[in-house]
Amino acid sequence: MAAQLAVSALSGAGFDLLFGDLLKMVLIVLKNNSQFTPSLERLKNMLEEIAPNIKRIESFNRELDQPKQLKRLQGLMSDGKDLVLKCSKIHKYNCLKRPIYNKKLLKLEKDICDHINIVLQFQEVADTKEILVKQNWTLVGVNNVSSGMKQLSNQVYSGVTQLSDEIVKLRMAISNGDRVDSSNSNIRLAGVCSPPLLKVDPVGFEIPLSELMIKLLKDEASQHIVISALGGCGKTILATALCQLENVKDKFKSNIFFLNVPKLRNLTVIVKMIFQHKDRQLPDFQSEEDAVNHLERLFKQIAPGPILLVLNDVWPGSESILHKLKFRIENYKILVTSRYEFPSFGSTYKLETLNHADAVTLFQRLALPRDQQSYAPDQQTLEEMVKCCRGFPLVISVVGKSLCGKSAAEWRKRIRECYKAASILTEHEVLDCLQSSVEALNDNVVAKECFMDLGSFPEDQRIPATTLIDMWAELYSLDDDGAIANLHELSDRNLIEVLVTRKDANEDDGSYNEHFVTQHDLLRELAIRESNSKGIEHRKRVILEINENKIPEWLTEQNELSIRAKLLSISTDETFSSSWPSMQAPEVEVLLLNFQTGKYSLPEFIEGMNKLKVLVLDNYGFVPAEVGNFPLLGSLSNLKRIRLEKVSIPSLFLTSMKWRKLEKMSLVMCNIGQAFNKSTNKISDAFPKLVDLTIDYCNDLEELPTGFCDLVLLRKLSITNCHKLLALPEDMGNLLDLEILRLNSCIELTELPGTIGGLHKLQILDLSDCLSVTELPEQIGQLHNLRKLYMIECSSCELPSSVTNLFHLKEVIGDEETAMSWTRFKPCLPSLTIRVHKEINLNWLG
């Protein structure tokens, strides 16, 4: 009723432009979309509260010819309406984008409130105006009154503006003051079809970039270009750099779609990714042809704006996909990168290897040590090594990194090995050249084995760093830090690339949930080639890919194959019918199941994996999958680590699982409401040794199960991006061993229980983006071992005086307003550093 009255009150005198449309839109979205309820409710309540005051000021400003003070407010309302409309179109499964738009709603509310606080300084002026207008003083003419009030109004406005400037200066002082760091995180979280970022400017691509840019900027009805070269020549780097040229971005704007096209990706998946990137409701495609028709209609809606579709790393079997994506649309261009030319599709641009001068420049950047103590080769040795790389950027990158800091003897050895190769490298010989850099890992045998394990993951997919850490820790008897060291060893040698999606994630915290690994497809092929060099019975790892339900011949030739591998990886496409071959794998310690179907049945041979320690069930599809044969997992008595991604976990989860040795569990983008809320079994009976639990983007989690705090061995608890979590258990204080607690982006969580003060071992607490938490409990001061606190976007959260008891608190990471709140406690906490976190160009999923 209050909302209706507010809308009615704003219906005249131009207020529909300021408030009415926005408030109506908020009410509509609140009624039809529950994803943003807390933020929209706050926005609605704020609009209802301010409407009468602003209407009053506006009416007098109109009488006294002072409308400019509300122009900024009008712009905010117009932008706000557009933002709320966008929120209404976000698909319910687009869980990664929700926190971003919740942030935008929070910022909108804050911007309006900040401006209102300035405008309300005019309230006294408005009251004076009202008296003057009504009484119509006889000693001074109305015109003089108006003139005088205009002058007074301008003086007040000037004073408020100066006050606002002083606040800005104060915030800058906080950012740069004594023991207060300001870190520019430069975050850009790429969208599902956004071009990847280049860490450094590519060397030797100036001419190809110029020539291709001219082709793309031509106004033609349509254009199809294939960048063709051997693997390792830099096709992906060239296409990526091309998309980041200012002229290209100015022409195509937000209509650049960059997609990898691996062997197991079909056309329907490509179309779904584009729809997801554009925040469009995902249709239920009846066939591949239906998907293509929907995409053509989408692109025609985008037109006449230019469109650039980049299809990266296309394999020869995917040529039919290219032809089906040809549409008669003006200024619609397709750029393909491939080792093949596809002459029937479009014009070919043949990318050459680097010339010698550019190759030397790139090699020097990577191979020469920065310190003065390590060996640095003379120019002749360096140029001989460069010649061995034959101008291939990938080979230069890997070989250069592997030689950095090595002895003169190692340089001479590598030159002798590379000279055995042909003067012109074939793709097979490129792998041989890369192999020499992998062999350089012989001084770290475990790191070499870790490199080989990377071939176990699907092509062109980001690999969660935590998955690799879990695998390597169990396969090679390492602790997590030892596994992380191998991750960095491979990264330092350019054998992998590590991406971080949240820059404030400090590796000192031991958290790698925001880290992902990618690998060049040639390096992946090298890892697979090395893994498959022995007969199937003698391999350490078996990598099985099933495409279109075609089982490899080596698996069907035997009635029941028995493998002795310790790592088994099975990847299937979206057509897989869960018809499994017969197999025995009693020695397997790590099982990776990568799939894309909405329904998936676990293979029955899992039941015989008595030595299995790590299970990764990863769904690369778009929605959580229903998994059959789930009770089979209950037989895995030696399981120590499990990761489930995009899986609907059935209600029998706690009933059937008796994982007495399970230490770590990760549930990512899963439907878990049934698993936790409908079980009568105690969670501590199912997981008596659990020490590390991650629940991320599980949007049906509203509360933790009864008895959750009986998991008394928990040391790390991460419940993040769970947007419907309302409260934490009152007995949180029972988790006496808890050292790390992460709750970031639980936007409906309203408070922390007072018993949190009992977590005396807690060292790290992350409350970032907990938008509904308005105050910390007084008991927070009892966390005497707390050393790091994340409070980004927590400006509305009040701090109790007890925080002065946090004597071991070394660092608070927050937004500018949160930093201001903490500065008043600095005299009591002399060792505290306040770091202002800034997000720049935040753009997760488009």
KAMO-V365158 format. One record per residue. N is the residue number from 1. RES is the residue in one letter. D_FIRST is the distance of its C-alpha to the first C-alpha in Angstrom with 2 decimals. Layout:
# KAMO-V365158
N;RES;D_FIRST + N;RES;D_FIRST
This chain:
# KAMO-V365158
1;M;0.00 + 2;A;3.82 + 3;A;5.37 + 4;Q;5.10 + 5;L;6.28 + 6;A;8.63 + 7;V;9.94 + 8;S;10.57 + 9;A;12.27 + 10;L;14.38 + 11;S;15.55 + 12;G;18.72 + 13;A;21.84 + 14;G;22.09 + 15;F;18.92 + 16;D;17.99 + 17;L;21.13 + 18;L;20.14 + 19;F;16.52 + 20;G;14.76 + 21;D;16.89 + 22;L;16.74 + 23;L;13.01 + 24;K;12.85 + 25;M;15.77 + 26;V;14.40 + 27;L;11.44 + 28;I;14.17 + 29;V;16.62 + 30;L;14.48 + 31;K;14.07 + 32;N;17.78 + 33;N;19.64 + 34;S;19.74 + 35;Q;22.62 + 36;F;20.83 + 37;T;17.82 + 38;P;18.73 + 39;S;19.49 + 40;L;16.52 + 41;E;14.12 + 42;R;16.16 + 43;L;16.09 + 44;K;12.32 + 45;N;12.10 + 46;M;15.08 + 47;L;13.89 + 48;E;10.84 + 49;E;13.52 + 50;I;16.19 + 51;A;14.69 + 52;P;15.55 + 53;N;18.96 + 54;I;20.04 + 55;K;19.12 + 56;R;21.26 + 57;I;24.11 + 58;E;24.07 + 59;S;24.39 + 60;F;27.47 + 61;N;28.89 + 62;R;28.82 + 63;E;30.63 + 64;L;33.11 + 65;D;33.56 + 66;Q;32.26 + 67;P;29.92 + 68;K;31.70 + 69;Q;29.89 + 70;L;26.72 + 71;K;28.59 + 72;R;28.55 + 73;L;24.81 + 74;Q;24.51 + 75;G;26.80 + 76;L;24.80 + 77;M;21.64 + 78;S;23.82 + 79;D;25.43 + 80;G;22.19 + 81;K;20.97 + 82;D;24.37 + 83;L;24.22 + 84;V;20.94 + 85;L;22.44 + 86;K;25.58 + 87;C;23.81 + 88;S;22.45 + 89;K;26.11 + 90;I;27.68 + 91;H;29.27 + 92;K;28.48 + 93;Y;32.16 + 94;N;32.37 + 95;C;32.00 + 96;L;34.05 + 97;K;31.76 + 98;R;28.49 + 99;P;29.45 + 100;I;30.52 + 101;Y;27.19 + 102;N;25.40 + 103;K;27.74 + 104;K;26.89 + 105;L;23.13 + 106;L;24.06 + 107;K;26.40 + 108;L;23.86 + 109;E;21.53 + 110;K;24.70 + 111;D;26.01 + 112;I;22.90 + 113;C;22.90 + 114;D;26.66 + 115;H;26.47 + 116;I;23.72 + 117;N;26.03 + 118;I;28.77 + 119;V;26.90 + 120;L;25.60 + 121;Q;29.29 + 122;F;29.14 + 123;Q;26.79 + 124;E;29.83 + 125;V;31.41 + 126;A;28.42 + 127;D;28.55 + 128;T;32.27 + 129;K;31.77 + 130;E;29.46 + 131;I;32.17 + 132;L;34.86 + 133;V;33.25 + 134;K;32.41 + 135;Q;35.78 + 136;N;37.82 + 137;W;40.67 + 138;T;44.03 + 139;L;46.06 + 140;V;44.58 + 141;G;43.67 + 142;V;40.16 + 143;N;41.58 + 144;N;43.07 + 145;V;39.81 + 146;S;38.01 + 147;S;40.86 + 148;G;40.90 + 149;M;37.18 + 150;K;37.40 + 151;Q;40.21 + 152;L;38.31 + 153;S;35.23 + 154;N;37.53 + 155;Q;39.19 + 156;V;35.98 + 157;Y;34.90 + 158;S;38.38 + 159;G;38.20 + 160;V;34.90 + 161;T;36.39 + 162;Q;39.46 + 163;L;37.37 + 164;S;35.67 + 165;D;39.19 + 166;E;40.39 + 167;I;37.65 + 168;V;38.79 + 169;K;42.38 + 170;L;41.51 + 171;R;39.97 + 172;M;43.14 + 173;A;45.26 + 174;I;43.52 + 175;S;44.11 + 176;N;47.80 + 177;G;48.66 + 178;D;51.03 + 179;R;50.45 + 180;V;47.21 + 181;D;47.56 + 182;S;45.53 + 183;S;45.89 + 184;N;45.17 + 185;S;44.35 + 186;N;44.45 + 187;I;42.38 + 188;R;42.04 + 189;L;40.85 + 190;A;42.09 + 191;G;40.11 + 192;V;41.40 + 193;C;43.36 + 194;S;43.80 + 195;P;47.41 + 196;P;48.67 + 197;L;49.48 + 198;L;53.08 + 199;K;54.00 + 200;V;57.01 + 201;D;58.31 + 202;P;60.52 + 203;V;64.24 + 204;G;66.23 + 205;F;63.48 + 206;E;63.63 + 207;I;65.55 + 208;P;63.61 + 209;L;60.30 + 210;S;61.56 + 211;E;62.96 + 212;L;59.90 + 213;M;57.52 + 214;I;59.53 + 215;K;59.21 + 216;L;55.44 + 217;L;54.85 + 218;K;56.77 + 219;D;54.67 + 220;E;55.72 + 221;A;54.21 + 222;S;54.36 + 223;Q;56.41 + 224;H;57.40 + 225;I;59.20 + 226;V;60.65 + 227;I;61.56 + 228;S;64.38 + 229;A;66.43 + 230;L;67.69 + 231;G;65.38 + 232;G;65.16 + 233;C;65.69 + 234;G;62.21 + 235;K;60.49 + 236;T;57.07 + 237;I;57.56 + 238;L;58.48 + 239;A;55.49 + 240;T;53.13 + 241;A;54.70 + 242;L;54.53 + 243;C;50.75 + 244;Q;50.45 + 245;L;52.51 + 246;E;50.52 + 247;N;51.78 + 248;V;50.72 + 249;K;47.25 + 250;D;46.86 + 251;K;47.86 + 252;F;45.92 + 253;K;43.00 + 254;S;40.57 + 255;N;42.47 + 256;I;45.19 + 257;F;45.23 + 258;F;47.74 + 259;L;48.53 + 260;N;51.34 + 261;V;53.04 + 262;P;54.94 + 263;K;57.05 + 264;L;54.45 + 265;R;51.65 + 266;N;51.23 + 267;L;49.57 + 268;T;46.41 + 269;V;45.70 + 270;I;46.24 + 271;V;43.74 + 272;K;41.11 + 273;M;41.63 + 274;I;41.13 + 275;F;37.87 + 276;Q;36.67 + 277;H;37.80 + 278;K;35.81 + 279;D;32.60 + 280;R;32.83 + 281;Q;31.85 + 282;L;35.09 + 283;P;36.47 + 284;D;38.43 + 285;F;41.81 + 286;Q;44.19 + 287;S;47.26 + 288;E;48.62 + 289;E;48.95 + 290;D;45.30 + 291;A;44.37 + 292;V;46.62 + 293;N;45.09 + 294;H;41.57 + 295;L;42.88 + 296;E;44.62 + 297;R;41.45 + 298;L;39.58 + 299;F;42.39 + 300;K;42.46 + 301;Q;38.78 + 302;I;39.67 + 303;A;42.68 + 304;P;44.01 + 305;G;43.36 + 306;P;46.41 + 307;I;46.22 + 308;L;48.52 + 309;L;48.85 + 310;V;51.08 + 311;L;52.55 + 312;N;54.39 + 313;D;57.36 + 314;V;57.70 + 315;W;60.35 + 316;P;62.79 + 317;G;61.28 + 318;S;58.00 + 319;E;59.57 + 320;S;57.93 + 321;I;54.50 + 322;L;55.47 + 323;H;56.49 + 324;K;53.34 + 325;L;51.25 + 326;K;53.08 + 327;F;50.81 + 328;R;51.72 + 329;I;49.14 + 330;E;50.01 + 331;N;50.27 + 332;Y;49.66 + 333;K;52.08 + 334;I;53.06 + 335;L;54.91 + 336;V;56.63 + 337;T;58.51 + 338;S;61.08 + 339;R;64.57 + 340;Y;65.31 + 341;E;65.54 + 342;F;64.03 + 343;P;66.15 + 344;S;64.66 + 345;F;61.16 + 346;G;61.65 + 347;S;63.73 + 348;T;64.91 + 349;Y;64.81 + 350;K;67.29 + 351;L;66.42 + 352;E;69.56 + 353;T;70.11 + 354;L;70.19 + 355;N;73.29 + 356;H;75.42 + 357;A;74.25 + 358;D;70.55 + 359;A;71.36 + 360;V;73.19 + 361;T;70.31 + 362;L;67.81 + 363;F;70.26 + 364;Q;71.00 + 365;R;67.31 + 366;L;67.06 + 367;A;70.53 + 368;L;71.74 + 369;P;70.88 + 370;R;69.16 + 371;D;71.26 + 372;Q;74.91 + 373;Q;76.30 + 374;S;75.57 + 375;Y;77.99 + 376;A;77.40 + 377;P;79.54 + 378;D;81.81 + 379;Q;81.00 + 380;Q;83.40 + 381;T;81.91 + 382;L;78.39 + 383;E;79.29 + 384;E;81.07 + 385;M;77.97 + 386;V;75.85 + 387;K;78.27 + 388;C;77.82 + 389;C;74.08 + 390;R;74.95 + 391;G;72.04 + 392;F;69.29 + 393;P;66.30 + 394;L;65.26 + 395;V;68.82 + 396;I;69.17 + 397;S;65.91 + 398;V;66.80 + 399;V;70.50 + 400;G;69.94 + 401;K;67.51 + 402;S;69.80 + 403;L;72.76 + 404;C;71.06 + 405;G;72.95 + 406;K;75.48 + 407;S;79.22 + 408;A;81.81 + 409;A;83.19 + 410;E;79.82 + 411;W;79.59 + 412;R;83.10 + 413;K;82.37 + 414;R;79.25 + 415;I;81.17 + 416;R;83.91 + 417;E;81.41 + 418;C;79.58 + 419;Y;82.85 + 420;K;83.56 + 421;A;80.78 + 422;A;81.52 + 423;S;81.37 + 424;I;78.61 + 425;L;75.98 + 426;T;74.67 + 427;E;71.34 + 428;H;73.20 + 429;E;75.08 + 430;V;71.91 + 431;L;70.86 + 432;D;74.29 + 433;C;73.89 + 434;L;70.49 + 435;Q;72.11 + 436;S;74.35 + 437;S;71.33 + 438;V;70.06 + 439;E;73.55 + 440;A;73.31 + 441;L;70.89 + 442;N;73.87 + 443;D;73.88 + 444;N;70.44 + 445;V;70.80 + 446;V;67.37 + 447;A;65.69 + 448;K;67.69 + 449;E;66.51 + 450;C;62.92 + 451;F;63.41 + 452;M;64.71 + 453;D;61.66 + 454;L;59.43 + 455;G;60.80 + 456;S;58.98 + 457;F;55.61 + 458;P;54.51 + 459;E;55.44 + 460;D;53.06 + 461;Q;50.53 + 462;R;49.28 + 463;I;50.67 + 464;P;48.66 + 465;A;50.97 + 466;T;50.08 + 467;T;51.50 + 468;L;54.78 + 469;I;54.89 + 470;D;54.47 + 471;M;57.17 + 472;W;59.68 + 473;A;59.29 + 474;E;60.28 + 475;L;62.79 + 476;Y;64.77 + 477;S;64.27 + 478;L;62.39 + 479;D;59.74 + 480;D;56.57 + 481;D;58.04 + 482;G;61.12 + 483;A;59.11 + 484;I;57.14 + 485;A;60.47 + 486;N;61.57 + 487;L;58.32 + 488;H;59.14 + 489;E;62.79 + 490;L;61.93 + 491;S;59.49 + 492;D;62.13 + 493;R;64.55 + 494;N;62.13 + 495;L;62.29 + 496;I;58.50 + 497;E;55.58 + 498;V;52.93 + 499;L;49.42 + 500;V;46.85 + 501;T;43.18 + 502;R;41.99 + 503;K;44.30 + 504;D;43.31 + 505;A;44.59 + 506;N;47.77 + 507;E;50.60 + 508;D;51.77 + 509;D;48.90 + 510;G;50.52 + 511;S;47.43 + 512;Y;48.08 + 513;N;44.85 + 514;E;44.18 + 515;H;47.73 + 516;F;48.90 + 517;V;52.38 + 518;T;53.60 + 519;Q;57.17 + 520;H;59.19 + 521;D;60.09 + 522;L;63.80 + 523;L;63.54 + 524;R;61.71 + 525;E;64.54 + 526;L;67.04 + 527;A;65.43 + 528;I;65.47 + 529;R;69.06 + 530;E;70.21 + 531;S;68.40 + 532;N;69.99 + 533;S;73.48 + 534;K;74.66 + 535;G;74.84 + 536;I;71.77 + 537;E;73.34 + 538;H;73.89 + 539;R;70.68 + 540;K;68.59 + 541;R;65.46 + 542;V;64.86 + 543;I;62.41 + 544;L;61.47 + 545;E;59.49 + 546;I;58.72 + 547;N;57.72 + 548;E;57.14 + 549;N;58.39 + 550;K;61.84 + 551;I;63.37 + 552;P;66.02 + 553;E;69.57 + 554;W;70.67 + 555;L;68.17 + 556;T;69.10 + 557;E;72.84 + 558;Q;72.89 + 559;N;71.82 + 560;E;70.16 + 561;L;70.12 + 562;S;70.25 + 563;I;69.24 + 564;R;69.98 + 565;A;67.41 + 566;K;65.17 + 567;L;62.34 + 568;L;61.10 + 569;S;58.57 + 570;I;57.38 + 571;S;55.19 + 572;T;54.06 + 573;D;52.24 + 574;E;49.35 + 575;T;51.83 + 576;F;53.16 + 577;S;53.43 + 578;S;54.06 + 579;S;57.64 + 580;W;59.38 + 581;P;63.12 + 582;S;65.13 + 583;M;65.64 + 584;Q;66.61 + 585;A;65.50 + 586;P;66.48 + 587;E;66.86 + 588;V;63.49 + 589;E;61.62 + 590;V;58.85 + 591;L;57.12 + 592;L;54.87 + 593;L;53.06 + 594;N;51.39 + 595;F;49.71 + 596;Q;47.20 + 597;T;46.48 + 598;G;43.31 + 599;K;45.52 + 600;Y;48.41 + 601;S;50.92 + 602;L;52.81 + 603;P;56.60 + 604;E;58.46 + 605;F;61.04 + 606;I;58.53 + 607;E;59.57 + 608;G;63.03 + 609;M;61.95 + 610;N;62.95 + 611;K;63.23 + 612;L;59.83 + 613;K;58.21 + 614;V;55.54 + 615;L;53.31 + 616;V;51.07 + 617;L;48.99 + 618;D;47.43 + 619;N;45.44 + 620;Y;45.52 + 621;G;43.31 + 622;F;39.69 + 623;V;37.96 + 624;P;38.92 + 625;A;41.87 + 626;E;42.66 + 627;V;45.94 + 628;G;48.49 + 629;N;51.26 + 630;F;49.10 + 631;P;51.04 + 632;L;54.12 + 633;L;52.80 + 634;G;53.25 + 635;S;57.00 + 636;L;57.02 + 637;S;58.32 + 638;N;59.32 + 639;L;56.07 + 640;K;55.12 + 641;R;52.48 + 642;I;49.97 + 643;R;47.50 + 644;L;45.15 + 645;E;43.17 + 646;K;40.68 + 647;V;41.59 + 648;S;39.58 + 649;I;41.08 + 650;P;41.53 + 651;S;40.73 + 652;L;44.46 + 653;F;44.52 + 654;L;45.05 + 655;T;47.05 + 656;S;49.68 + 657;M;50.00 + 658;K;52.69 + 659;W;53.21 + 660;R;55.25 + 661;K;56.18 + 662;L;52.91 + 663;E;52.24 + 664;K;49.65 + 665;M;46.78 + 666;S;44.59 + 667;L;41.65 + 668;V;40.25 + 669;M;37.50 + 670;C;38.04 + 671;N;35.89 + 672;I;36.66 + 673;G;33.92 + 674;Q;36.25 + 675;A;39.21 + 676;F;37.76 + 677;N;35.17 + 678;K;37.23 + 679;S;40.57 + 680;T;42.22 + 681;N;44.91 + 682;K;44.98 + 683;I;44.53 + 684;S;47.34 + 685;D;49.72 + 686;A;49.03 + 687;F;49.37 + 688;P;51.50 + 689;K;52.74 + 690;L;49.65 + 691;V;49.66 + 692;D;47.52 + 693;L;44.20 + 694;T;42.09 + 695;I;38.78 + 696;D;37.46 + 697;Y;34.69 + 698;C;34.20 + 699;N;30.56 + 700;D;30.27 + 701;L;31.42 + 702;E;28.70 + 703;E;31.15 + 704;L;34.88 + 705;P;37.01 + 706;T;38.14 + 707;G;41.28 + 708;F;40.66 + 709;C;41.94 + 710;D;45.19 + 711;L;46.17 + 712;V;48.02 + 713;L;50.22 + 714;L;47.40 + 715;R;48.28 + 716;K;45.89 + 717;L;42.30 + 718;S;40.21 + 719;I;36.69 + 720;T;35.34 + 721;N;32.71 + 722;C;31.24 + 723;H;27.61 + 724;K;26.27 + 725;L;28.39 + 726;L;26.21 + 727;A;28.94 + 728;L;32.66 + 729;P;34.76 + 730;E;35.27 + 731;D;39.01 + 732;M;39.28 + 733;G;42.01 + 734;N;44.32 + 735;L;44.88 + 736;L;47.67 + 737;D;49.37 + 738;L;46.36 + 739;E;47.36 + 740;I;44.74 + 741;L;40.99 + 742;R;38.91 + 743;L;35.14 + 744;N;34.32 + 745;S;31.28 + 746;C;29.67 + 747;I;26.29 + 748;E;24.24 + 749;L;26.84 + 750;T;25.34 + 751;E;28.53 + 752;L;32.24 + 753;P;33.64 + 754;G;35.83 + 755;T;38.73 + 756;I;39.06 + 757;G;41.38 + 758;G;43.92 + 759;L;44.48 + 760;H;47.56 + 761;K;48.99 + 762;L;45.92 + 763;Q;47.07 + 764;I;44.37 + 765;L;40.58 + 766;D;38.29 + 767;L;34.58 + 768;S;34.09 + 769;D;30.71 + 770;C;29.13 + 771;L;26.00 + 772;S;24.03 + 773;V;26.94 + 774;T;26.27 + 775;E;29.44 + 776;L;32.81 + 777;P;34.04 + 778;E;36.75 + 779;Q;39.10 + 780;I;39.23 + 781;G;42.14 + 782;Q;44.19 + 783;L;44.60 + 784;H;48.00 + 785;N;49.15 + 786;L;46.16 + 787;R;47.67 + 788;K;45.06 + 789;L;41.27 + 790;Y;39.08 + 791;M;35.77 + 792;I;35.01 + 793;E;31.43 + 794;C;30.75 + 795;S;30.21 + 796;S;27.15 + 797;C;29.30 + 798;E;30.83 + 799;L;34.50 + 800;P;35.92 + 801;S;39.19 + 802;S;40.94 + 803;V;41.24 + 804;T;44.31 + 805;N;46.02 + 806;L;45.88 + 807;F;49.48 + 808;H;50.18 + 809;L;47.17 + 810;K;48.85 + 811;E;46.11 + 812;V;42.39 + 813;I;41.07 + 814;G;37.73 + 815;D;35.95 + 816;E;36.73 + 817;E;34.00 + 818;T;35.01 + 819;A;38.60 + 820;M;37.85 + 821;S;36.35 + 822;W;39.54 + 823;T;42.01 + 824;R;41.70 + 825;F;43.08 + 826;K;46.02 + 827;P;48.46 + 828;C;48.11 + 829;L;48.34 + 830;P;51.25 + 831;S;51.76 + 832;L;48.17 + 833;T;47.67 + 834;I;44.25 + 835;R;43.96 + 836;V;41.34 + 837;H;40.36 + 838;K;39.68 + 839;E;38.67 + 840;I;40.02 + 841;N;39.24 + 842;L;37.31 + 843;N;37.07 + 844;W;36.97 + 845;L;37.28 + 846;G;37.15
